[in-house]
Structures are given as structure tokens and as C-alpha cells.
Amino acid sequence: MSEPETLRLAANGGVPNNPRLPVLIYRAAIAAEGDDPAAAFEARFAACGWPPQWRGGVYEHHHYHATAHETLGIAAGKARLALGGPRAATVEVAAGDVVVLPAGTGHRLIEASADFHVVGAYPPGTEWDMRREAAPPDVLAAIAAVPVPATDPVEGADGPLPRLWA
């Protein structure tokens, strides 16, 4: 597999983002096919040490997670996502793509096809939270304290995430 795209985001409009870890975008990383394409994402994430925790979409409001890194596996459809807060970067994603958001990274759905479907996964031992407000010092400290995962959600121990986030 080729290297993921990386996107570094500075704090933006109250959204802290992550000052040290880039967003990773893997294009056409997992074959999204068959009657239940989400199952392929769940199996890959689980095999790579990122337990899948939900299926659905992406909220239409800016939010971030201060206590966990998040992986979004695009199992079906396509969408435009805003990453980073009110003056966000716009990223187009399609079935087969995987987006890894470091803790603190703002994200929201701009628009999506009717069949847009996502699988969400997180590193083991983390509990995700939901934040919409500006980050006070204790939340910034929590974001900084989230450990770098030992494995990549797409390629496991030999994947690029541990190296790119070192």
C-alpha cells in the first residue's frame, strides 16, 4: 500500500486539532464490495488492533474527541468532510478510503451521497468522548496525553501510523 496522505491542522475557531499528529488519509485502502462492505472494514480494523465500535454517518456539526484517536472507514458512498474547525480543510472521501483523526481533530459532514456509510474504530483501551466547545487547558492536556497507538488501523504493526506519528 502507498503512503497515506497527511494533513496538519492548527487550532481553528475553538477546535484544538492536534499540534503534533497529522490526519492520515488512506485512499482505496479496503475493498468496499459485497452485500455488507462495512464488515470488511470491521474485520481489517479488528485484525489491526483497532476494535470497530459503530456504523453510521458523520455528524453535521463540528466536533472532536479529546480522549481518543478515531478511524473512519468509508464503507459505501462518497462525501465531503470538513476537517479542522470553522475554517476547515475540505476532504472528499469515497468507498474504500480510511481517515485517521488524531485526538482533538475537528470534523463534520458537509454533504454525502444517499448511500454514505462509515465504520468507526478506536485504539484499544481508549474511551471516546464528544466535544463541541473550545478546549480549556485540561482538555488540551487530555489531548496531548492520548498515546500513539502501537498499530496502524489499515496495515497493523508494520503500517505507517506508528512511524508517521512517532
N, CA, C and O of each residue as an XYZ file, in Angstrom:
664
protein
N       0.850     -1.181      0.000
C       0.000      0.000      0.000
C       0.890      1.237      0.000
O       1.972      1.235      0.588
N       0.430      2.284     -0.660
C       1.196      3.524     -0.692
C       1.002      4.297      0.605
O       0.111      3.993      1.398
N       1.839      5.286      0.805
C       1.766      6.133      1.996
C       0.433      6.871      2.038
O      -0.089      7.279      1.000
N      -0.109      7.041      3.226
C      -1.335      7.839      3.320
C      -1.034      9.309      3.079
O       0.088      9.770      3.292
N      -2.043     10.036      2.634
C      -1.930     11.490      2.582
C      -1.895     11.986      4.024
O      -2.511     11.386      4.905
N      -1.179     13.075      4.265
C      -1.148     13.656      5.605
C      -1.648     15.089      5.539
O      -1.461     15.794      4.548
N      -2.285     15.492      6.618
C      -2.848     16.836      6.703
C      -2.599     17.348      8.114
O      -3.105     16.788      9.085
N      -1.812     18.420      8.219
C      -1.539     19.029      9.527
C      -2.495     20.197      9.725
O      -2.667     21.038      8.843
N      -3.110     20.229     10.897
C      -4.125     21.243     11.179
C      -3.777     22.000     12.452
O      -3.529     21.396     13.495
N      -3.761     23.317     12.361
C      -3.557     24.166     13.534
C      -4.898     24.400     14.214
O      -5.948     24.152     13.620
N      -4.869     24.870     15.440
C      -6.098     25.229     16.146
C      -6.897     26.194     15.276
O      -6.332     27.018     14.557
N      -8.246     26.072     15.355
C      -9.081     26.812     14.414
C     -10.455     27.049     15.028
O     -11.213     26.102     15.236
N     -10.779     28.302     15.320
C     -12.120     28.660     15.766
C     -12.599     27.897     16.984
O     -13.769     27.521     17.048
N     -11.736     27.658     17.945
C     -12.103     26.926     19.147
C     -11.867     25.433     19.054
O     -11.911     24.744     20.074
N     -11.617     24.913     17.868
C     -11.302     23.490     17.698
C      -9.792     23.345     17.861
O      -9.032     23.974     17.124
N      -9.342     22.517     18.824
C      -7.908     22.460     19.096
C      -7.090     21.780     18.012
O      -5.934     22.144     17.793
N      -7.668     20.798     17.330
C      -6.921     19.938     16.416
C      -5.757     19.311     17.166
O      -5.785     19.276     18.396
N      -4.752     18.824     16.490
C      -3.643     18.178     17.182
C      -2.351     18.791     16.681
O      -2.000     18.624     15.513
N      -1.634     19.501     17.549
C      -0.446     20.217     17.090
C       0.724     19.327     16.687
O       1.653     19.794     16.028
N       0.695     18.050     17.074
C       1.852     17.210     16.757
C       1.570     16.046     15.819
O       2.501     15.482     15.243
N       0.296     15.674     15.653
C      -0.020     14.496     14.845
C      -0.868     14.883     13.640
O      -1.875     15.573     13.796
N      -0.481     14.455     12.444
C      -1.291     14.766     11.258
C      -2.460     13.807     11.075
O      -2.424     12.667     11.539
N      -3.488     14.283     10.398
C      -4.560     13.420      9.910
C      -3.943     12.528      8.838
O      -3.102     12.979      8.060
N      -4.358     11.267      8.796
C      -3.891     10.335      7.773
C      -5.083      9.935      6.915
O      -6.143      9.590      7.435
N      -4.903      9.984      5.589
C      -5.974      9.616      4.663
C      -5.438      8.541      3.721
O      -4.543      8.788      2.913
N      -5.999      7.359      3.844
C      -5.625      6.218      3.013
C      -6.663      6.100      1.904
O      -7.845      5.905      2.186
N      -6.249      6.212      0.675
C      -7.165      6.129     -0.469
C      -7.295      4.686     -0.945
O      -6.301      3.972     -1.072
N      -8.529      4.267     -1.205
C      -8.818      2.922     -1.716
C      -8.071      1.860     -0.915
O      -7.454      0.963     -1.489
N      -8.128      1.964      0.397
C      -7.362      1.093      1.282
C      -7.988     -0.276      1.491
O      -7.282     -1.270      1.657
N      -9.309     -0.326      1.484
C     -10.027     -1.572      1.758
C     -11.121     -1.722      0.704
O     -11.866     -0.780      0.432
N     -11.209     -2.903      0.120
C     -12.229     -3.137     -0.899
C     -13.613     -3.048     -0.262
O     -13.945     -3.814      0.643
N     -14.406     -2.109     -0.746
C     -15.776     -1.910     -0.246
C     -16.723     -2.546     -1.242
O     -17.227     -1.885     -2.150
N     -16.961     -3.853     -1.059
C     -17.785     -4.577     -2.012
C     -18.605     -5.643     -1.307
O     -18.393     -5.919     -0.126
N     -19.529     -6.233     -2.022
C     -20.372     -7.281     -1.467
C     -21.611     -6.716     -0.797
O     -21.863     -5.512     -0.827
N     -22.382     -7.615     -0.189
C     -23.637     -7.230      0.454
C     -23.438     -6.400      1.715
O     -24.306     -5.607      2.079
N     -22.302     -6.578      2.383
C     -22.031     -5.877      3.639
C     -20.595     -5.358      3.631
O     -19.736     -5.914      4.316
N     -20.325     -4.300      2.866
C     -18.943     -3.817      2.785
C     -18.394     -3.338      4.126
O     -17.181     -3.353      4.335
N     -19.262     -2.915      5.029
C     -18.783     -2.472      6.343
C     -18.077     -3.601      7.084
O     -17.158     -3.348      7.862
N     -18.492     -4.835      6.855
C     -17.876     -5.978      7.530
C     -16.395     -6.105      7.186
O     -15.599     -6.505      8.037
N     -16.014     -5.775      5.962
C     -14.600     -5.832      5.577
C     -13.776     -4.821      6.373
O     -12.651     -5.109      6.780
N     -14.345     -3.636      6.590
C     -13.650     -2.630      7.392
C     -13.548     -3.085      8.841
O     -12.493     -2.964      9.463
N     -14.645     -3.608      9.374
C     -14.623     -4.080     10.760
C     -13.582     -5.179     10.953
O     -12.848     -5.173     11.941
N     -13.517     -6.117     10.015
C     -12.555     -7.213     10.122
C     -11.124     -6.699     10.052
O     -10.272     -7.117     10.837
N     -10.857     -5.795      9.118
C      -9.491     -5.269      8.985
C      -9.099     -4.468     10.213
O      -8.007     -4.654     10.751
N      -9.981     -3.574     10.665
C      -9.660     -2.772     11.845
C      -9.402     -3.670     13.050
O      -8.429     -3.464     13.776
N     -10.254     -4.654     13.268
C     -10.091     -5.562     14.407
C      -8.774     -6.331     14.304
O      -8.058     -6.470     15.296
N      -8.450     -6.832     13.109
C      -7.202     -7.582     12.917
C      -5.972     -6.714     13.153
O      -4.905     -7.214     13.512
N      -6.133     -5.399     12.945
C      -5.010     -4.473     13.107
C      -4.984     -3.838     14.502
O      -4.190     -2.933     14.757
N      -5.847     -4.308     15.398
C      -5.807     -3.820     16.769
C      -6.601     -2.566     17.038
O      -6.371     -1.899     18.046
N      -7.539     -2.223     16.155
C      -8.421     -1.062     16.339
C      -9.853     -1.587     16.367
O     -10.478     -1.675     15.310
N     -10.395     -1.936     17.523
C     -11.740     -2.505     17.570
C     -12.801     -1.566     16.990
O     -12.908     -0.417     17.418
N     -13.588     -2.046     16.019
C     -14.669     -1.210     15.489
C     -15.747     -1.044     16.550
O     -16.024     -1.962     17.322
N     -16.360      0.158     16.579
C     -17.342      0.414     17.626
C     -18.684      0.903     17.120
O     -19.656      0.889     17.874
N     -18.772      1.335     15.875
C     -20.072      1.792     15.384
C     -20.108      1.789     13.860
O     -19.077      1.759     13.188
N     -21.326      1.821     13.344
C     -21.605      2.024     11.925
C     -22.568      3.189     11.827
O     -23.409      3.368     12.709
N     -22.465      3.978     10.785
C     -23.406      5.077     10.590
C     -22.850      6.128      9.667
O     -22.318      5.818      8.600
N     -22.976      7.394     10.086
C     -22.511      8.514      9.291
C     -21.594      9.394     10.119
O     -21.043      8.958     11.130
N     -21.437     10.630      9.686
C     -20.620     11.617     10.395
C     -21.554     12.773     10.748
O     -22.353     13.208      9.919
N     -21.451     13.262     11.968
C     -22.303     14.377     12.397
C     -22.102     15.602     11.510
O     -21.014     15.832     10.982
N     -23.167     16.380     11.356
C     -23.119     17.586     10.531
C     -22.657     18.817     11.312
O     -22.654     19.920     10.766
N     -22.275     18.654     12.551
C     -21.736     19.762     13.346
C     -20.268     19.483     13.677
O     -19.854     18.333     13.823
N     -19.496     20.563     13.790
C     -18.089     20.400     14.168
C     -18.021     19.762     15.545
O     -18.717     20.175     16.473
N     -17.189     18.769     15.662
C     -16.942     18.135     16.952
C     -15.557     17.511     16.920
O     -14.944     17.375     15.861
N     -15.077     17.135     18.094
C     -13.787     16.456     18.200
C     -13.814     15.541     19.412
O     -14.718     15.613     20.245
N     -12.820     14.691     19.495
C     -12.691     13.759     20.603
C     -11.375     14.065     21.318
O     -10.314     14.062     20.693
N     -11.440     14.328     22.613
C     -10.251     14.692     23.382
C      -9.563     13.486     23.999
O      -8.419     13.591     24.440
N     -10.237     12.342     24.039
C      -9.702     11.195     24.768
C      -9.327     10.007     23.888
O      -8.899      8.972     24.398
N      -9.482     10.145     22.573
C      -9.191      9.013     21.691
C      -8.915      9.486     20.265
O      -9.463     10.487     19.804
N      -8.062      8.746     19.590
C      -7.893      8.885     18.148
C      -9.041      8.112     17.509
O      -9.526      7.134     18.079
N      -9.479      8.546     16.325
C     -10.623      7.905     15.673
C     -10.283      7.537     14.234
O      -9.621      8.294     13.524
N     -10.744      6.370     13.821
C     -10.620      5.940     12.437
C     -12.008      5.870     11.815
O     -12.936      5.306     12.396
N     -12.137      6.452     10.626
C     -13.373      6.410      9.857
C     -13.121      5.591      8.592
O     -12.314      5.978      7.746
N     -13.806      4.473      8.468
C     -13.698      3.649      7.268
C     -14.911      3.903      6.394
O     -16.043      3.669      6.815
N     -14.680      4.381      5.174
C     -15.792      4.715      4.278
C     -16.215      3.427      3.562
O     -15.591      3.001      2.590
N     -17.287      2.823      4.069
C     -17.738      1.529      3.567
C     -18.602      1.647      2.316
O     -18.667      0.712      1.518
N     -19.270      2.795      2.138
C     -20.130      2.974      0.967
C     -20.311      4.459      0.698
O     -20.226      5.284      1.607
N     -20.559      4.784     -0.555
C     -20.873      6.154     -0.937
C     -19.668      7.061     -0.998
O     -18.519      6.624     -1.053
N     -19.979      8.345     -0.986
C     -18.925      9.366     -1.008
C     -19.421     10.573     -0.228
O     -20.620     10.740     -0.005
N     -18.465     11.421      0.185
C     -18.831     12.589      0.986
C     -17.734     13.635      0.923
O     -16.594     13.376      0.536
N     -18.144     14.834      1.326
C     -17.167     15.902      1.586
C     -17.200     16.141      3.085
O     -18.257     16.375      3.670
N     -16.017     16.077      3.700
C     -15.867     16.297      5.131
C     -15.095     17.586      5.367
O     -14.179     17.920      4.615
N     -15.472     18.306      6.414
C     -14.704     19.461      6.880
C     -13.835     18.965      8.022
O     -14.342     18.440      9.014
N     -12.536     19.131      7.884
C     -11.604     18.714      8.924
C     -10.902     19.937      9.485
O     -10.298     20.708      8.739
N     -10.977     20.118     10.796
C     -10.183     21.152     11.431
C     -10.927     22.318     12.017
O     -10.280     23.168     12.630
N     -12.225     22.435     11.886
C     -12.953     23.536     12.501
C     -13.620     24.438     11.484
O     -13.731     24.078     10.312
N     -14.073     25.626     11.927
C     -14.863     26.512     11.064
C     -14.184     26.918      9.753
O     -14.849     27.000      8.721
N     -12.899     27.169      9.777
C     -12.164     27.476      8.541
C     -11.416     26.206      8.128
O     -10.190     26.182      8.022
N     -12.194     25.170      7.904
C     -11.685     23.816      7.764
C     -11.120     23.510      6.389
O     -11.395     24.190      5.401
N     -10.327     22.466      6.373
C      -9.916     21.862      5.117
C     -11.066     20.975      4.657
O     -11.683     20.288      5.471
N     -11.355     20.984      3.369
C     -12.397     20.124      2.815
C     -11.730     18.919      2.176
O     -10.820     19.056      1.359
N     -12.199     17.727      2.562
C     -11.631     16.487      2.056
C     -12.759     15.662      1.456
O     -13.800     15.468      2.085
N     -12.549     15.180      0.242
C     -13.511     14.285     -0.388
C     -13.078     12.857     -0.120
O     -11.913     12.500     -0.297
N     -14.038     12.045      0.310
C     -13.769     10.639      0.590
C     -14.767      9.789     -0.183
O     -15.861     10.238     -0.524
N     -14.364      8.548     -0.450
C     -15.213      7.625     -1.198
C     -15.044      6.220     -0.646
O     -14.104      5.937      0.097
N     -15.966      5.348     -1.019
C     -15.922      3.963     -0.563
C     -14.522      3.394     -0.747
O     -13.918      3.513     -1.813
N     -14.023      2.773      0.317
C     -12.681      2.194      0.315
C     -11.659      3.030      1.049
O     -10.609      2.517      1.438
N     -11.941      4.321      1.251
C     -10.997      5.210      1.940
C     -11.067      5.020      3.448
O     -12.087      4.596      3.991
N      -9.959      5.341      4.114
C      -9.878      5.329      5.567
C      -9.256      6.641      6.006
O      -8.235      7.060      5.461
N      -9.864      7.291      6.987
C      -9.364      8.548      7.534
C      -9.048      8.321      9.009
O      -9.901      7.843      9.757
N      -7.833      8.659      9.432
C      -7.442      8.537     10.832
C      -7.301      9.942     11.399
O      -6.485     10.737     10.935
N      -8.115     10.232     12.414
C      -8.149     11.550     13.042
C      -7.461     11.496     14.399
O      -7.934     10.800     15.298
N      -6.351     12.217     14.566
C      -5.750     12.249     15.894
C      -6.674     12.949     16.888
O      -7.481     13.796     16.505
N      -6.551     12.594     18.150
C      -7.357     13.226     19.194
C      -7.292     14.744     19.041
O      -6.227     15.307     18.788
N      -8.436     15.393     19.195
C      -8.528     16.848     19.098
C      -8.895     17.371     17.733
O      -9.166     18.563     17.588
N      -8.913     16.505     16.712
C      -9.169     16.946     15.343
C     -10.660     17.159     15.109
O     -11.460     16.234     15.246
N     -11.016     18.376     14.758
C     -12.405     18.694     14.447
C     -12.815     18.078     13.129
O     -12.020     17.987     12.194
N     -14.076     17.653     13.066
C     -14.593     17.085     11.821
C     -16.109     17.203     11.796
O     -16.781     17.205     12.828
N     -16.619     17.300     10.567
C     -18.061     17.323     10.357
C     -18.355     16.970      8.909
O     -17.497     17.094      8.035
N     -19.583     16.529      8.674
C     -20.048     16.215      7.326
C     -20.535     17.487      6.655
O     -21.315     18.243      7.234
N     -20.075     17.723      5.433
C     -20.592     18.830      4.624
C     -21.747     18.329      3.765
O     -22.843     18.889      3.795
N     -21.494     17.276      3.003
C     -22.530     16.654      2.176
C     -22.107     15.233      1.858
O     -20.924     14.896      1.877
N     -23.111     14.398      1.562
C     -22.818     12.996      1.281
C     -23.848     12.424      0.325
O     -24.966     12.926      0.211
N     -23.447     11.369     -0.356
C     -24.386     10.625     -1.183
C     -25.366      9.890     -0.269
O     -25.092      9.683      0.913
N     -26.498      9.502     -0.824
C     -27.540      8.846     -0.032
C     -27.073      7.528      0.576
O     -27.596      7.099      1.604
N     -26.091      6.883     -0.054
C     -25.622      5.586      0.442
C     -24.370      5.687      1.319
O     -23.762      4.664      1.637
N     -23.980      6.892      1.711
C     -22.783      7.087      2.535
C     -22.900      6.293      3.833
O     -23.893      6.398      4.554
N     -21.866      5.496      4.117
C     -21.872      4.650      5.309
C     -20.448      4.513      5.833
O     -19.511      4.289      5.067
N     -20.299      4.650      7.136
C     -18.983      4.705      7.772
C     -18.903      3.675      8.894
O     -19.897      3.375      9.555
N     -17.697      3.141      9.095
C     -17.379      2.324     10.264
C     -16.401      3.121     11.107
O     -15.402      3.622     10.590
N     -16.677      3.243     12.406
C     -15.794      3.957     13.319
C     -15.047      2.986     14.214
O     -15.619      2.014     14.708
N     -13.747      3.259     14.423
C     -12.919      2.400     15.275
C     -11.945      3.265     16.073
O     -11.612      4.383     15.678
N     -11.503      2.723     17.196
C     -10.611      3.434     18.112
C      -9.570      2.460     18.634
O      -9.825      1.256     18.681
N      -8.392      2.958     19.031
C      -7.389      2.054     19.602
C      -7.908      1.421     20.893
O      -8.725      2.018     21.594
N      -7.439      0.224     21.206
C      -7.895     -0.427     22.434
C      -7.506      0.392     23.668
O      -6.490      1.087     23.683
N      -8.342      0.288     24.693
C      -8.049      0.962     25.952
C      -8.427      2.426     25.982
O      -8.152      3.113     26.966
N      -9.059      2.927     24.911
C      -9.484      4.330     24.921
C     -11.004      4.402     24.911
O     -11.683      3.556     24.329
N     -11.509      5.418     25.559
C     -12.946      5.691     25.581
C     -13.136      7.037     24.900
O     -12.586      8.039     25.358
N     -13.899      7.081     23.826
C     -14.071      8.338     23.106
C     -15.129      9.196     23.786
O     -16.080      8.699     24.390
N     -14.926     10.492     23.664
C     -15.869     11.476     24.185
C     -16.356     12.327     23.018
O     -15.914     12.135     21.885
N     -17.245     13.247     23.279
C     -17.774     14.134     22.235
C     -17.640     15.568     22.729
O     -18.185     15.927     23.773
N     -16.912     16.385     21.974
C     -16.677     17.780     22.351
C     -17.091     18.704     21.216
O     -16.827     18.427     20.046
N     -17.737     19.797     21.575
C     -18.120     20.810     20.589
C     -17.634     22.189     20.995
O     -17.656     23.115     20.183
N     -17.198     22.341     22.226
C     -16.807     23.641     22.756
C     -15.301     23.863     22.602
O     -14.544     22.926     22.347
N     -14.884     25.116     22.762
C     -13.452     25.431     22.761
C     -12.786     24.636     23.876
O     -13.388     24.388     24.921
N     -11.563     24.247     23.651
C     -10.863     23.376     24.589
C     -10.158     24.175     25.682
O      -9.234     24.933     25.387
N     -10.579     24.019     26.947
C      -9.860     24.641     28.048
C      -8.539     23.893     28.301
O      -8.313     22.835     27.714
N      -7.679     24.421     29.154
C      -6.360     23.794     29.381
C      -6.408     22.312     29.762
O      -5.558     21.543     29.315
N      -7.386     21.893     30.577
C      -7.428     20.480     30.968
C      -7.762     19.576     29.770
O      -7.281     18.445     29.700
N      -8.572     20.061     28.840
C      -8.894     19.273     27.646
C      -7.680     19.222     26.713
O      -7.401     18.183     26.115
N      -6.966     20.332     26.589
C      -5.733     20.322     25.787
C      -4.722     19.336     26.370
O      -4.030     18.638     25.628
N      -4.639     19.280     27.686
C      -3.737     18.323     28.340
C      -4.186     16.889     28.072
O      -3.352     16.010     27.858
N      -5.499     16.646     28.082
C      -6.014     15.303     27.794
C      -5.672     14.885     26.367
O      -5.274     13.744     26.130
N      -5.826     15.804     25.421
C      -5.485     15.510     24.024
C      -4.010     15.143     23.904
O      -3.661     14.161     23.249
N      -3.149     15.930     24.535
C      -1.703     15.673     24.472
C      -1.324     14.346     25.118
O      -0.317     13.741     24.750
N      -2.122     13.891     26.074
C      -1.812     12.660     26.799
C      -2.286     11.390     26.106
O      -1.914     10.294     26.525
N      -3.104     11.505     25.048
C      -3.573     10.301     24.362
C      -2.360      9.643     23.690
O      -1.694     10.271     22.867
N      -2.071      8.385     24.036
C      -0.860      7.755     23.494
C      -0.972      7.439     22.002
O      -2.063      7.232     21.469
N       0.171      7.410     21.356
C       0.236      6.986     19.961
C      -0.034      5.475     19.926
O       0.608      4.721     20.657
N      -0.962      5.032     19.098
C      -1.262      3.597     19.026
C      -0.055      2.794     18.542
O       0.788      3.299     17.801
N       0.010      1.551     18.969
C       1.107      0.670     18.566
C       0.945      0.176     17.137
O       1.915     -0.259     16.517
N      -0.281      0.239     16.606
C      -0.530     -0.300     15.273
C      -1.288      0.690     14.404
O      -1.922      1.629     14.885
N      -1.196      0.445     13.125
C      -1.913      1.192     12.107
C      -3.265      0.491     11.889
O      -3.295     -0.739     11.852
N      -4.384      1.222     11.744
C      -5.679      0.558     11.598
C      -5.870     -0.156     10.261
O      -6.786     -0.967     10.125
N      -5.028      0.128      9.282
C      -5.161     -0.491      7.963
C      -4.125     -1.593      7.757
O      -4.432     -2.627      7.163
N      -2.892     -1.381      8.245
C      -1.813     -2.324      7.981
C      -1.200     -2.953      9.225
O      -0.227     -3.699      9.115
N      -1.736     -2.676     10.386
C      -1.248     -3.315     11.599
C       0.104     -2.790     12.060
O       0.431     -1.618     11.872
N       0.885     -3.684     12.668
C       2.162     -3.297     13.280
C       3.167     -2.752     12.271
O       4.017     -1.935     12.627
N       3.081     -3.188     11.031
C       4.037     -2.742     10.012
C       3.543     -1.541      9.215
O       4.214     -1.110      8.276
N       2.394     -0.998      9.567
C       1.831      0.123      8.838
C       2.517      1.440      9.161
O       3.345      1.503     10.071
N       2.183      2.479      8.430
C       2.882      3.754      8.571
C       2.501      4.592      9.788
O       3.274      5.470     10.170
N       1.355      4.365     10.409
C       0.940      5.254     11.512
C       1.968      5.369     12.621
O       2.298      6.497     12.988
N       2.510      4.276     13.192
C       3.476      4.460     14.282
C       4.696      5.278     13.875
O       5.243      6.027     14.685
N       5.120      5.136     12.636
C       6.264      5.915     12.150
C       5.887      7.378     11.914
O       6.629      8.278     12.306
N       4.746      7.620     11.281
C       4.341      8.996     10.976
C       3.936      9.766     12.218
O       4.024     10.993     12.241
N       3.492      9.063     13.255
C       3.082      9.708     14.494
C       4.142      9.615     15.577
O       3.875      9.988     16.719
N       5.351      9.123     15.253
C       6.420      8.972     16.266
C       6.851     10.336     16.803
O       7.733     10.412     17.657
